[in-house]
């Protein structure tokens, strides 16, 4: 399972070797905390995915790992398992992706930690 950490002024996503292979991306992926515009706990992480997977690995409601391309940008999807809660983090234009959608062990705790690190109250 992908893990999120705050390292200095960055939100860092760490992936296992198998996850890096499935997502076809290097690990860790870093996002400047200053680029975070919203943090939302999604009751169904799959519903927050947008666009088409290119590149990456995808089987609906099993795994969606990789870049998700859509008109206007790209997101990073790291979702696995059935309809389960996840975390959606939206970013401004200076970040490498527009959105991160990830299933994590405790989405609410992760959301609270990111909000605290950003230093401003983002709505849920």
Secondary structure, DSSP 4 states (H G I P E B T S, - for coil): --EEEEETTEEEEE--HHHHHHHT--S-EEEEGGGEEEEEEESSGGGG--SEEEEEEEETTTEEEEEEEETTEEEEEEEESSS--EEEEEE-TTSSSSEEEE--TTHHHHHHHHHHHHTS----
